[in-house]
Amino acid sequence: MIVLDTEGRKLVIGDPIEEAGHLSGIQNSFQGNNGVSFLDGQTILYSVPLFRGNKVVGVLGGTRSKENMQVLIQPGSFNGHGLSCIADRNGNVVISPTDLEPFMKLDDIFKKESGGAAAGNIHQMQENMKKGTDGVFSFVAVDGTQLILSYNYLETYHWFLLTLVPADLISYETDRYIMQTFAIVAGTILLFLLLLFALLYIYRNNRRRLEHIAFVDEVTGGMSNAAFRIKLKEMLKSAEKNRYTVAVINICNFKLINESFGSREGDKTLRYCMEVLQRNVRKGELAARGEEDNFFLCLEENRQEAITARLQAVIADINSFNRTAKNPYYLFFRQGAYLIDDPQMDITIIQDRVMTACLNRQEYEENTCVFYDFHFTQRIKQEHELNAMLPSALENRDFQVYFQPKVNLRKGKVAGAEALVRWRNPEKGMISPEDFIPLFEKNGNICKLDCYVFEEVCRILDQWRKEGRELFPISVNLSRQHFKNPDFMEQFVEIAVNYQIPKGLLELELTESIFFDDKGIALVRENIDKMHELGFKCSLDDFGSGFSSLGLLKEFDVDTIKLDRRFFMDMSKPKARDVVECLIELSRRLKVQTVAEGIETGEQIEFLKRIQCDMVQGYYYSRPLPAEEFEKWVGWR
C-alpha cells in the first residue's frame, strides 16, 4: 500500500515499489481516474485518486498478485469446471485463467480470426468488445469439445470478463434446473390439487349441510317448505292446466297442545302428522311442513270430491292413534285447496291462495276443505282497502248515525231507539254494514267505531236536550272486543260526562255471542254491574240466537232483552208462539223489559200486544233513519 503526493513523492510506503510515480496507472490516477499498472508480470498495482474538494491531492495505490486474482475470478458454478480470465478491448489477456490451455487455443483463434463456423461469432465479439457490450456464443474447439464463451464488460479499466464453460455442463445445469423447476411445479400442482380437493370436500360437505338445513324440516325430518316450492316449480314446468292441486291442512288450536303437554310433545305431534302425510301421498306427489303447524300437499287430483275424500282419509289416518289411546285426543284441521289452473303461476301466489281458502273456513266448518275462489282475493283486497280508509273516515265524519225507533206497544208511541251506523264514502257512496262491521270486529277496529258512534249519540242527545225535547233511552252496540281492555268503560264515562247526558238515557247493547266461556261470563258480569254503577242501562241483543240464552238470564242483571227476529219468522206454528209467550212471561217475572226485533207485519204486532211484549222494533213502524228524518218521524219537526 502506498500514498503519493502530486510530486510523486511517497508519503506512506507499505510495498517495496520504486519509482511508482512514473507508472502509467499512477499517472492516470493523477488525472482523476482509476489506474492499473503491471509491475513484474505477476503483480498488479491498482491506484485511485485522492480528492480535496474537486482537486486531486494524491494517489492511493495497492498491489495484488495475479494468482490471487485468478482465484477470485474463477466461477463458483458448474462444479468448478468453468474458467474465467480478464482481457482488454483488444482481446489481450490481462489476468489469465488457472488453466491456460483452453484460452491459448482461444488466443490463437483471436489472432488468426479463424475457426470455421466460429469466425462470425469471433468477429462480432471483437466488435462488441470495442463498443463495450456483452455477448455470448458457442464454438467447437480443435479437439471437438463444444464450448460456450461469455464476455461481460467491466466498466473499471474497460476490461472484459471472459468465462469459458463446456456446453455439456450448461446442458447438465439446464437439465438440473429444468428438473428442479419441474419438481417445484409438480409439487405446487400437487399441493394445489390437494388444496382443491380439500376445498371441494369442504364445499360439498357444507352444501350437503346447507341443503339439509334448507330442504329438510328440522322438526319433522321431512320435506321443508323451501324444498316443496322448488320441487313444485319443477313439476309445474311440464304440467298441463288443472293437473295438480295444492292443499294445506292446519292443526286447530295447536298452541293448546304445546301449552298442555309441552313443546316436546308438540314437536312429536308434528313429526307424527308428517309421517302420516308421507305415507298417504302417491308417487309424483309432495308433502311438506310449512310454517308452524301448516302442512302443504301437492296432489295429482283435479276433482273437488276426490281431493276432499283424500284429505278426510289423511285426517282419519292421523286420528287413528285414538283407537288404542286411554285418553283420546282428536286433532281437528282447517283445510284449504287450490286447483292450479295456470302452471306458470308464481309458487308464492299459489300458496297464498291455498292459505286464503283455509282461513276463509267458517267457525262451524270443522274438518271441511275450502276451495279457493277468486272472490276470496277480491274480499281481501276490499278488506285491506276498508281498513286503510277507516282513520280518514272517522276524521272526516263519513260515518253517520241512524236511529230505528222502539215503540211501546201499550202506549203506542216511541219509547227509545237503537243507534245504527252507516258509512257514506264520498267516492264509493254507501258502504254496507255487512262489509265493514264483521271486518272491524275481527281486527279490533270496531272499538274505535263504537266510541265514535257513542260520542255521536251523546252529541245528538245533548242537542235534543238543549232544544227541550222529551228524551228517551238510546241503545248503542258494544263489541266483545272492548272486554279485552279492563278499563274500557272509562272512555265511555268521559264522553257521557263531557256532554252532560243524564243517567239512564244511554243503553249499552251486548250480543249473546259475547259470553263465550266461564271466564268471559265472569268478566261480563263484573262489567254489567259497573255499567249500572256508572248510570248506564244494559240490554242483551239477539237473545235466543245461541244455545245458552235462558242460562244467561240468571247470570246477568240486564235491563232489557231483545228477542231475535228468528222467533217471529213463522208465527203460524203454535210451538213458536208458545216459546215467545213463555219468554215474555219469564222476562216479566224477572222484571226485565222485552223488545221484539224485526217486526214487519200487523199479525206480529197483534200477537205481541196480546202477550204483553213491552216494545217492538222493525220495519212495521220504521226503517233506520238519519237524525233529521228520525226527528220528523217522532214529530219534533
C-alpha positions as CSV (number, residue, x, y, z in Angstrom):
1,M,0.0,0.0,0.0
2,I,1.5,3.4,-1.0
3,V,0.3,7.0,-1.0
4,L,1.9,9.5,-3.4
5,D,1.6,13.3,-3.4
6,T,1.2,15.4,-6.6
7,E,5.0,15.4,-7.0
8,G,5.3,11.7,-7.0
9,R,6.8,11.5,-3.5
10,K,6.0,8.6,-1.4
11,L,4.2,9.6,1.8
12,V,3.2,6.2,3.0
13,I,5.0,3.0,2.0
14,G,3.7,-0.5,2.6
15,D,5.1,-2.1,-0.5
16,P,8.7,-2.1,-1.9
17,I,7.7,-0.2,-5.0
18,E,10.4,2.0,-6.6
19,E,9.7,4.9,-8.9
20,A,6.0,4.4,-8.6
21,G,5.2,7.9,-9.7
22,H,6.3,7.2,-13.3
23,L,4.0,4.3,-13.8
24,S,1.2,4.8,-16.3
25,G,-1.6,3.7,-13.9
26,I,-0.3,6.2,-11.2
27,Q,-0.2,9.0,-13.8
28,N,-3.7,8.2,-14.9
29,S,-4.9,8.5,-11.3
30,F,-3.2,11.9,-11.0
31,Q,-5.6,12.8,-13.9
32,G,-8.6,11.9,-11.6
33,N,-9.1,8.3,-12.9
34,N,-8.7,4.9,-11.6
35,G,-5.4,3.3,-12.8
36,V,-3.7,-0.1,-13.1
37,S,-0.1,-0.9,-13.6
38,F,1.7,-4.2,-14.2
39,L,4.9,-4.3,-12.2
40,D,6.9,-7.5,-12.7
41,G,4.5,-9.6,-14.8
42,Q,2.9,-11.2,-11.8
43,T,2.0,-8.2,-9.7
44,I,-0.7,-5.6,-10.4
45,L,-0.8,-2.1,-8.9
46,Y,-4.2,-0.6,-8.6
47,S,-4.5,3.1,-7.9
48,V,-7.2,5.7,-7.2
49,P,-7.0,9.5,-6.9
50,L,-7.4,11.3,-3.6
51,F,-9.5,14.4,-3.7
52,R,-9.8,17.5,-1.6
53,G,-12.9,19.1,-2.9
54,N,-12.6,18.8,-6.6
55,K,-8.8,18.8,-6.7
56,V,-6.5,15.7,-6.8
57,V,-4.1,16.0,-3.9
58,G,-2.6,12.5,-4.1
59,V,-2.9,8.9,-5.2
60,L,-3.6,5.8,-3.2
61,G,-2.2,2.6,-4.6
62,G,-2.2,-1.1,-3.7
63,T,-0.9,-4.3,-5.2
64,R,-2.3,-7.8,-5.7
65,S,-0.7,-10.8,-7.3
66,K,-2.2,-12.3,-10.5
67,E,-2.5,-15.6,-8.7
68,N,-4.9,-14.2,-6.2
69,M,-6.9,-12.5,-8.9
70,Q,-7.0,-15.8,-10.8
71,V,-8.6,-17.5,-7.8
72,L,-11.1,-14.6,-7.4
73,I,-12.4,-14.6,-10.9
74,Q,-12.9,-18.4,-11.2
75,P,-16.7,-19.1,-11.5
76,G,-18.2,-20.9,-8.4
77,S,-20.9,-22.6,-10.5
78,F,-20.6,-25.6,-12.8
79,N,-18.8,-27.6,-10.1
80,G,-15.5,-25.7,-10.8
81,H,-15.3,-26.8,-14.4
82,G,-15.7,-23.3,-15.8
83,L,-12.7,-21.0,-16.5
84,S,-12.5,-17.2,-16.4
85,C,-10.0,-14.6,-17.4
86,I,-9.9,-10.8,-17.9
87,A,-8.9,-9.3,-21.2
88,D,-8.8,-5.8,-22.6
89,R,-10.8,-4.5,-25.5
90,N,-8.3,-5.8,-28.0
91,G,-8.5,-9.3,-26.7
92,N,-5.2,-9.2,-24.8
93,V,-5.3,-11.3,-21.7
94,V,-4.8,-9.2,-18.6
95,I,-5.4,-11.9,-16.0
96,S,-5.0,-15.4,-17.2
97,P,-7.1,-18.3,-16.0
98,T,-5.8,-21.1,-13.8
99,D,-5.7,-23.4,-16.8
100,L,-4.2,-21.6,-19.8
101,E,-4.7,-24.3,-22.4
102,P,-8.3,-23.5,-23.4
103,F,-7.6,-19.8,-23.6
104,M,-4.4,-20.4,-25.5
105,K,-6.5,-22.1,-28.1
106,L,-8.9,-19.2,-27.9
107,D,-5.9,-16.7,-28.2
108,D,-4.9,-18.5,-31.4
109,I,-8.4,-18.1,-32.7
110,F,-8.4,-14.4,-31.9
111,K,-5.1,-13.9,-33.7
112,K,-5.9,-15.9,-36.7
113,E,-9.6,-14.9,-36.8
114,S,-10.2,-18.4,-37.9
115,G,-12.1,-21.4,-36.5
116,G,-14.6,-22.2,-39.2
117,A,-18.2,-21.6,-38.1
118,A,-16.9,-19.5,-35.1
119,A,-15.3,-16.8,-37.4
120,G,-18.5,-14.8,-37.5
121,N,-19.0,-15.0,-33.7
122,I,-15.4,-14.1,-33.1
123,H,-15.7,-11.0,-35.3
124,Q,-18.9,-10.0,-33.6
125,M,-17.2,-10.4,-30.2
126,Q,-14.3,-8.2,-31.3
127,E,-16.8,-5.5,-32.4
128,N,-18.8,-5.8,-29.2
129,M,-15.6,-5.6,-27.0
130,K,-14.6,-2.4,-28.8
131,K,-18.1,-1.0,-28.1
132,G,-18.1,-2.2,-24.5
133,T,-21.1,-4.5,-24.9
134,D,-21.7,-8.0,-23.5
135,G,-22.3,-11.2,-25.5
136,V,-22.2,-15.0,-25.6
137,F,-21.6,-17.6,-28.2
138,S,-20.7,-21.3,-28.6
139,F,-18.0,-22.9,-30.7
140,V,-16.2,-26.2,-31.2
141,A,-12.6,-26.4,-30.1
142,V,-9.8,-28.1,-32.1
143,D,-10.3,-31.3,-30.1
144,G,-14.0,-31.3,-30.9
145,T,-15.2,-30.1,-27.5
146,Q,-18.3,-27.9,-27.6
147,L,-17.6,-24.8,-25.6
148,I,-19.6,-21.7,-24.6
149,L,-17.9,-18.3,-24.2
150,S,-19.5,-15.3,-22.5
151,Y,-17.9,-11.9,-22.3
152,N,-19.1,-9.2,-19.9
153,Y,-17.9,-5.6,-20.0
154,L,-16.3,-4.3,-16.8
155,E,-16.5,-0.5,-16.7
156,T,-13.4,-0.3,-14.5
157,Y,-10.4,-0.2,-16.7
158,H,-12.6,-1.1,-19.7
159,W,-11.8,-4.8,-19.2
160,F,-13.9,-7.8,-20.1
161,L,-14.6,-10.8,-18.0
162,L,-14.4,-13.9,-20.3
163,T,-15.9,-17.1,-19.0
164,L,-15.4,-20.4,-20.8
165,V,-17.7,-23.3,-20.0
166,P,-18.1,-26.8,-21.6
167,A,-21.5,-26.9,-23.3
168,D,-22.3,-30.3,-21.7
169,L,-22.0,-28.7,-18.3
170,I,-24.5,-26.0,-19.4
171,S,-26.8,-28.7,-20.6
172,Y,-26.4,-30.5,-17.3
173,E,-27.1,-27.4,-15.3
174,T,-30.0,-26.5,-17.6
175,D,-31.4,-30.0,-17.2
176,R,-30.9,-29.9,-13.5
177,Y,-32.6,-26.5,-13.3
178,I,-35.5,-27.8,-15.5
179,M,-35.8,-30.9,-13.3
180,Q,-35.8,-28.7,-10.2
181,T,-38.3,-26.4,-11.8
182,F,-40.4,-29.3,-12.9
183,A,-40.3,-30.8,-9.4
184,I,-41.3,-27.4,-7.9
185,V,-44.1,-27.0,-10.4
186,A,-45.2,-30.6,-9.9
187,G,-45.2,-30.2,-6.2
188,T,-47.0,-26.9,-6.5
189,I,-49.6,-28.5,-8.7
190,L,-49.9,-31.4,-6.3
191,L,-50.4,-29.1,-3.4
192,F,-52.9,-27.1,-5.4
193,L,-54.8,-30.3,-6.3
194,L,-54.7,-31.4,-2.6
195,L,-56.0,-27.9,-1.6
196,L,-58.6,-28.0,-4.4
197,F,-59.8,-31.5,-3.3
198,A,-59.9,-30.3,0.3
199,L,-61.9,-27.2,-0.7
200,L,-64.3,-29.3,-2.8
201,Y,-64.7,-31.7,0.1
202,I,-65.5,-28.9,2.5
203,Y,-67.7,-27.3,-0.1
204,R,-69.7,-30.5,-0.7
205,N,-70.0,-31.1,3.0
206,N,-71.2,-27.6,3.6
207,R,-73.5,-27.7,0.7
208,R,-75.0,-31.0,2.0
209,R,-75.4,-29.4,5.4
210,L,-77.0,-26.3,3.9
211,E,-79.3,-28.4,1.7
212,H,-80.2,-30.4,4.7
213,I,-80.9,-27.2,6.7
214,A,-82.8,-25.6,3.8
215,F,-84.6,-28.7,2.4
216,V,-85.2,-30.9,5.4
217,D,-87.6,-29.7,8.1
218,E,-85.7,-29.5,11.4
219,V,-88.7,-30.6,13.5
220,T,-90.3,-33.4,11.4
221,G,-87.3,-34.6,9.4
222,G,-89.5,-34.4,6.3
223,M,-89.5,-32.0,3.3
224,S,-89.3,-28.3,4.2
225,N,-91.3,-25.6,2.6
226,A,-88.3,-24.4,0.6
227,A,-87.8,-27.9,-0.9
228,F,-91.6,-28.1,-1.6
229,R,-91.5,-24.8,-3.5
230,I,-88.5,-25.8,-5.6
231,K,-89.9,-29.3,-6.5
232,L,-93.4,-27.9,-7.2
233,K,-91.9,-25.4,-9.6
234,E,-90.1,-28.2,-11.4
235,M,-93.2,-30.3,-11.6
236,L,-95.3,-27.4,-13.0
237,K,-92.8,-26.7,-15.8
238,S,-94.1,-29.7,-17.8
239,A,-97.6,-29.9,-16.3
240,E,-100.8,-29.1,-18.1
241,K,-103.6,-27.0,-16.8
242,N,-105.6,-28.3,-13.8
243,R,-103.4,-31.4,-13.3
244,Y,-102.3,-30.6,-9.8
245,T,-103.9,-29.3,-6.6
246,V,-102.1,-27.7,-3.7
247,A,-103.8,-28.2,-0.4
248,V,-102.9,-27.2,3.2
249,I,-104.1,-28.7,6.5
250,N,-103.7,-26.6,9.7
251,I,-104.0,-28.1,13.2
252,C,-106.7,-26.3,15.0
253,N,-105.6,-24.9,18.4
254,F,-102.2,-26.4,18.1
255,K,-100.9,-24.0,20.8
256,L,-103.1,-25.7,23.3
257,I,-101.0,-28.9,22.7
258,N,-97.8,-27.0,23.5
259,E,-99.4,-25.3,26.5
260,S,-101.0,-28.5,27.9
261,F,-98.3,-31.1,27.1
262,G,-95.1,-29.1,26.4
263,S,-93.3,-28.2,23.2
264,R,-91.6,-31.6,23.0
265,E,-95.0,-33.3,22.7
266,G,-96.0,-30.6,20.2
267,D,-93.0,-31.4,18.0
268,K,-93.7,-35.1,18.4
269,T,-97.3,-34.4,17.1
270,L,-95.9,-32.5,14.1
271,R,-93.5,-35.4,13.3
272,Y,-96.3,-37.9,13.6
273,C,-98.5,-35.8,11.2
274,M,-95.6,-35.6,8.7
275,E,-95.2,-39.4,8.8
276,V,-98.9,-39.9,8.1
277,L,-98.8,-37.4,5.2
278,Q,-95.7,-39.1,3.6
279,R,-97.4,-42.5,3.6
280,N,-100.6,-41.1,2.1
281,V,-99.0,-39.2,-0.9
282,R,-98.5,-41.2,-4.1
283,K,-95.5,-41.2,-6.4
284,G,-95.1,-37.9,-8.1
285,E,-96.9,-36.0,-5.2
286,L,-95.4,-33.9,-2.4
287,A,-95.9,-33.4,1.3
288,A,-94.1,-30.8,3.4
289,R,-94.4,-28.8,6.5
290,G,-94.8,-25.1,6.1
291,E,-94.7,-22.5,8.9
292,E,-95.7,-23.6,12.4
293,D,-98.5,-26.1,12.2
294,N,-99.3,-25.9,8.5
295,F,-98.7,-28.8,6.1
296,F,-98.7,-28.4,2.3
297,L,-99.7,-31.2,-0.1
298,C,-99.4,-31.3,-3.9
299,L,-101.9,-33.9,-5.1
300,E,-102.3,-35.1,-8.6
301,E,-106.1,-34.6,-8.4
302,N,-108.5,-32.1,-10.1
303,R,-111.9,-33.1,-8.8
304,Q,-113.1,-31.5,-5.5
305,E,-114.8,-34.7,-4.4
306,A,-111.6,-36.7,-4.8
307,I,-109.5,-34.0,-3.1
308,T,-111.9,-33.8,-0.2
309,A,-112.0,-37.5,0.2
310,R,-108.2,-37.8,0.3
311,L,-107.9,-35.1,2.9
312,Q,-110.5,-36.7,5.0
313,A,-108.7,-40.0,4.7
314,V,-105.4,-38.3,5.8
315,I,-107.1,-36.7,8.8
316,A,-108.7,-40.1,9.7
317,D,-105.3,-41.7,9.5
318,I,-103.8,-39.1,11.7
319,N,-106.5,-39.6,14.4
320,S,-106.3,-43.4,14.2
321,F,-103.9,-43.3,17.2
322,N,-107.0,-42.7,19.3
323,R,-108.2,-46.3,18.7
324,T,-105.8,-47.6,21.3
325,A,-105.4,-44.4,23.4
326,K,-106.6,-44.5,27.0
327,N,-107.4,-40.8,26.8
328,P,-108.4,-40.0,23.2
329,Y,-107.3,-36.6,21.9
330,Y,-108.7,-35.9,18.5
331,L,-107.0,-33.4,16.2
332,F,-109.1,-31.1,14.1
333,F,-107.9,-29.4,11.0
334,R,-108.6,-26.4,8.9
335,Q,-108.2,-27.2,5.2
336,G,-107.8,-25.2,2.1
337,A,-107.1,-26.2,-1.5
338,Y,-106.3,-24.5,-4.9
339,L,-106.6,-26.2,-8.3
340,I,-103.7,-24.9,-10.3
341,D,-105.2,-23.6,-13.5
342,D,-102.0,-21.7,-14.5
343,P,-98.8,-23.8,-14.2
344,Q,-96.7,-20.7,-14.8
345,M,-98.1,-19.0,-11.7
346,D,-95.7,-17.9,-9.0
347,I,-95.4,-20.5,-6.2
348,T,-95.9,-17.8,-3.6
349,I,-99.2,-16.8,-5.1
350,I,-100.3,-20.5,-5.2
351,Q,-99.5,-20.9,-1.5
352,D,-101.1,-17.6,-0.6
353,R,-104.3,-18.7,-2.4
354,V,-104.3,-22.0,-0.5
355,M,-103.9,-20.2,2.8
356,T,-106.6,-17.7,1.8
357,A,-109.0,-20.6,1.2
358,C,-108.0,-22.2,4.5
359,L,-108.6,-19.0,6.5
360,N,-112.0,-18.5,4.9
361,R,-113.3,-21.6,6.7
362,Q,-116.3,-20.6,8.8
363,E,-116.0,-21.4,12.5
364,Y,-118.7,-24.1,12.3
365,E,-116.9,-25.9,9.3
366,E,-114.5,-28.2,11.2
367,N,-112.6,-30.7,9.1
368,T,-114.1,-29.2,5.9
369,C,-111.9,-28.4,2.9
370,V,-112.5,-24.9,1.5
371,F,-111.5,-24.4,-2.2
372,Y,-110.1,-21.2,-3.3
373,D,-112.4,-18.8,-5.1
374,F,-111.4,-15.6,-6.9
375,H,-113.8,-13.7,-4.7
376,F,-111.7,-14.5,-1.7
377,T,-108.9,-12.4,-3.1
378,Q,-111.3,-9.6,-4.0
379,R,-112.7,-9.7,-0.5
380,I,-109.2,-9.5,1.0
381,K,-108.4,-6.5,-1.2
382,Q,-111.7,-4.9,-0.2
383,E,-111.0,-5.5,3.5
384,H,-107.5,-4.1,3.2
385,E,-108.9,-1.0,1.5
386,L,-111.6,-0.5,4.1
387,N,-109.1,-0.8,6.9
388,A,-106.9,1.8,5.2
389,M,-109.9,4.1,4.8
390,L,-111.1,3.9,8.4
391,P,-108.8,6.6,10.0
392,S,-109.7,9.3,7.4
393,A,-113.4,8.2,7.6
394,L,-113.5,8.8,11.3
395,E,-111.7,12.1,11.0
396,N,-114.0,13.3,8.1
397,R,-117.1,12.1,9.9
398,D,-118.1,9.8,7.0
399,F,-119.9,7.6,9.4
400,Q,-123.4,8.6,10.1
401,V,-125.7,7.5,13.0
402,Y,-129.1,6.3,12.1
403,F,-131.9,5.7,14.6
404,Q,-134.5,2.9,14.4
405,P,-137.4,3.6,16.8
406,K,-138.6,1.3,19.6
407,V,-142.3,1.6,20.0
408,N,-144.1,1.0,23.3
409,L,-147.0,-1.3,22.4
410,R,-149.1,-0.4,25.3
411,K,-148.8,3.4,24.8
412,G,-148.4,3.3,21.1
413,K,-145.6,5.8,21.0
414,V,-141.8,5.9,20.7
415,A,-140.1,4.8,23.9
416,G,-136.5,4.6,22.7
417,A,-134.3,3.9,19.7
418,E,-131.3,1.9,18.6
419,A,-128.3,3.7,17.1
420,L,-127.0,2.1,14.0
421,V,-124.0,3.2,11.9
422,R,-123.9,3.8,8.2
423,W,-120.8,4.6,6.1
424,R,-121.2,7.1,3.3
425,N,-117.9,7.4,1.4
426,P,-117.5,10.4,-0.9
427,E,-116.2,8.2,-3.7
428,K,-117.8,4.8,-3.1
429,G,-121.1,6.0,-1.8
430,M,-122.9,4.0,0.8
431,I,-120.9,1.0,2.1
432,S,-123.0,-1.8,3.6
433,P,-122.5,-2.6,7.3
434,E,-122.2,-6.2,6.3
435,D,-118.9,-5.3,4.6
436,F,-117.2,-3.4,7.4
437,I,-118.8,-4.4,10.7
438,P,-117.6,-8.1,10.6
439,L,-114.2,-6.9,9.4
440,F,-113.7,-4.4,12.2
441,E,-115.0,-7.0,14.7
442,K,-112.3,-9.4,13.5
443,N,-109.3,-6.9,13.7
444,G,-110.4,-4.9,16.7
445,N,-111.1,-1.6,14.8
446,I,-114.7,-2.0,15.9
447,C,-113.7,-0.4,19.3
448,K,-112.8,2.9,17.5
449,L,-116.1,2.8,15.6
450,D,-118.1,2.1,18.7
451,C,-116.6,5.0,20.5
452,Y,-117.3,7.2,17.5
453,V,-121.0,6.2,17.4
454,F,-121.3,6.6,21.2
455,E,-120.0,10.1,21.0
456,E,-122.2,11.0,18.1
457,V,-125.2,9.7,20.1
458,C,-124.2,11.8,23.1
459,R,-123.7,14.8,20.8
460,I,-127.2,14.4,19.3
461,L,-128.8,13.8,22.8
462,D,-127.1,16.9,24.0
463,Q,-128.6,18.8,21.1
464,W,-132.1,17.5,21.7
465,R,-131.8,18.3,25.4
466,K,-130.8,21.9,24.6
467,E,-133.8,22.1,22.2
468,G,-136.1,21.0,25.1
469,R,-137.1,17.7,23.5
470,E,-138.6,14.8,25.6
471,L,-135.6,12.4,25.7
472,F,-135.8,8.6,25.7
473,P,-133.1,6.0,26.0
474,I,-130.8,5.3,23.0
475,S,-129.1,1.9,22.8
476,V,-125.6,1.7,21.4
477,N,-124.0,-1.6,20.3
478,L,-120.9,-2.7,22.3
479,S,-118.5,-5.2,20.7
480,R,-117.0,-8.1,22.6
481,Q,-113.6,-6.6,21.6
482,H,-113.9,-4.0,24.3
483,F,-113.7,-6.6,27.1
484,K,-110.1,-7.2,26.2
485,N,-109.4,-3.9,27.9
486,P,-110.4,-3.9,31.6
487,D,-110.7,-0.1,31.7
488,F,-112.7,0.4,28.5
489,M,-115.7,1.9,30.4
490,E,-113.6,5.0,31.4
491,Q,-113.7,6.3,27.9
492,F,-117.5,6.0,27.6
493,V,-118.0,7.7,31.0
494,E,-115.7,10.5,30.0
495,I,-117.7,11.1,26.8
496,A,-121.1,11.0,28.6
497,V,-119.9,13.4,31.3
498,N,-118.4,15.7,28.7
499,Y,-121.9,16.1,27.0
500,Q,-123.7,16.1,30.4
501,I,-126.0,13.2,29.4
502,P,-128.4,12.3,32.2
503,K,-128.1,8.8,33.7
504,G,-130.5,6.2,32.3
505,L,-130.6,7.7,28.7
506,L,-127.7,5.6,27.4
507,E,-128.1,1.8,27.0
508,L,-125.2,-0.4,26.0
509,E,-126.2,-3.5,23.9
510,L,-124.3,-6.7,24.3
511,T,-124.7,-9.6,21.8
512,E,-125.3,-13.0,23.2
513,S,-122.2,-14.3,21.4
514,I,-120.0,-12.3,23.8
515,F,-120.5,-14.9,26.5
516,F,-118.0,-17.4,25.2
517,D,-116.8,-19.3,28.3
518,D,-116.9,-19.2,32.1
519,K,-114.1,-16.7,32.3
520,G,-115.8,-14.5,29.9
521,I,-119.1,-14.8,31.8
522,A,-117.4,-13.6,35.0
523,L,-115.8,-10.7,33.2
524,V,-119.0,-9.6,31.6
525,R,-121.0,-9.9,34.8
526,E,-118.5,-7.6,36.5
527,N,-118.7,-5.0,33.7
528,I,-122.5,-5.1,33.7
529,D,-122.5,-4.3,37.4
530,K,-120.1,-1.5,36.7
531,M,-122.3,-0.1,33.9
532,H,-125.2,0.2,36.3
533,E,-123.0,1.9,38.9
534,L,-121.9,4.5,36.2
535,G,-125.5,5.2,35.2
536,F,-125.8,3.2,32.0
537,K,-128.5,0.7,31.1
538,C,-127.6,-2.7,29.7
539,S,-129.5,-4.8,27.1
540,L,-128.9,-8.3,25.7
541,D,-129.2,-8.2,21.9
542,D,-130.1,-11.2,19.6
543,F,-131.5,-13.1,22.6
544,G,-132.3,-16.7,21.5
545,S,-129.8,-16.8,18.7
546,G,-127.5,-19.0,20.7
547,F,-127.8,-22.2,22.8
548,S,-127.4,-20.8,26.4
549,S,-129.9,-17.9,26.4
550,L,-132.0,-19.0,29.3
551,G,-129.0,-19.7,31.4
552,L,-127.7,-16.2,30.8
553,L,-130.8,-14.6,32.4
554,K,-129.9,-15.9,35.8
555,E,-126.2,-14.8,35.4
556,F,-126.7,-11.2,34.4
557,D,-128.7,-8.3,35.8
558,V,-129.6,-6.8,32.4
559,D,-132.4,-4.2,31.9
560,T,-133.7,-5.4,28.6
561,I,-133.6,-8.5,26.4
562,K,-134.1,-8.1,22.6
563,L,-135.8,-11.2,21.1
564,D,-134.1,-12.2,17.9
565,R,-136.1,-11.8,14.7
566,R,-135.9,-15.6,14.0
567,F,-138.6,-16.1,16.7
568,F,-141.1,-14.2,14.6
569,M,-140.3,-15.6,11.1
570,D,-143.1,-18.2,11.3
571,M,-145.8,-17.2,13.7
572,S,-148.2,-19.7,12.2
573,K,-146.6,-22.5,14.3
574,P,-148.2,-22.9,17.7
575,K,-144.9,-24.0,19.2
576,A,-143.2,-20.9,18.0
577,R,-145.9,-18.7,19.6
578,D,-145.7,-20.7,22.8
579,V,-141.9,-20.2,23.1
580,V,-142.2,-16.4,22.6
581,E,-145.0,-16.2,25.1
582,C,-143.1,-18.1,27.7
583,L,-140.0,-15.9,27.2
584,I,-142.1,-12.8,27.6
585,E,-143.7,-14.2,30.8
586,L,-140.3,-15.2,32.2
587,S,-138.9,-11.7,31.5
588,R,-141.8,-10.1,33.2
589,R,-141.2,-12.2,36.3
590,L,-137.5,-11.3,36.2
591,K,-138.5,-7.6,35.8
592,V,-136.6,-7.4,32.5
593,Q,-138.1,-5.4,29.7
594,T,-138.6,-7.1,26.3
595,V,-138.1,-5.8,22.8
596,A,-139.1,-7.8,19.8
597,E,-136.8,-7.2,16.8
598,G,-137.5,-7.4,13.1
599,I,-141.3,-6.9,13.3
600,E,-142.8,-6.3,9.9
601,T,-146.4,-7.4,9.9
602,G,-149.6,-6.4,11.7
603,E,-150.2,-10.0,12.7
604,Q,-146.9,-10.0,14.6
605,I,-147.9,-6.7,16.3
606,E,-151.3,-8.1,17.4
607,F,-149.7,-11.2,18.8
608,L,-147.1,-9.2,20.7
609,K,-149.7,-6.9,22.1
610,R,-151.7,-9.9,23.3
611,I,-148.8,-11.5,25.2
612,Q,-147.8,-8.0,26.6
613,C,-144.4,-7.5,25.0
614,D,-143.1,-4.2,26.1
615,M,-141.6,-2.7,22.9
616,V,-141.1,-3.6,19.2
617,Q,-138.5,-2.6,16.7
618,G,-138.8,-3.2,13.0
619,Y,-139.9,-2.0,9.6
620,Y,-143.5,-2.2,10.6
621,Y,-143.0,1.1,12.2
622,S,-139.9,2.4,10.6
623,R,-136.6,1.6,9.0
624,P,-133.4,3.1,10.5
625,L,-133.5,6.8,9.8
626,P,-130.9,9.6,9.8
627,A,-131.2,12.0,12.8
628,E,-133.2,14.7,10.9
629,E,-135.7,12.2,9.4
630,F,-136.0,10.5,12.8
631,E,-136.9,13.8,14.4
632,K,-139.6,14.3,11.8
633,W,-140.9,10.7,12.4
634,V,-141.1,11.4,16.1
635,G,-143.0,14.7,15.3
636,W,-140.4,17.1,16.5
637,R,-140.1,18.9,13.2
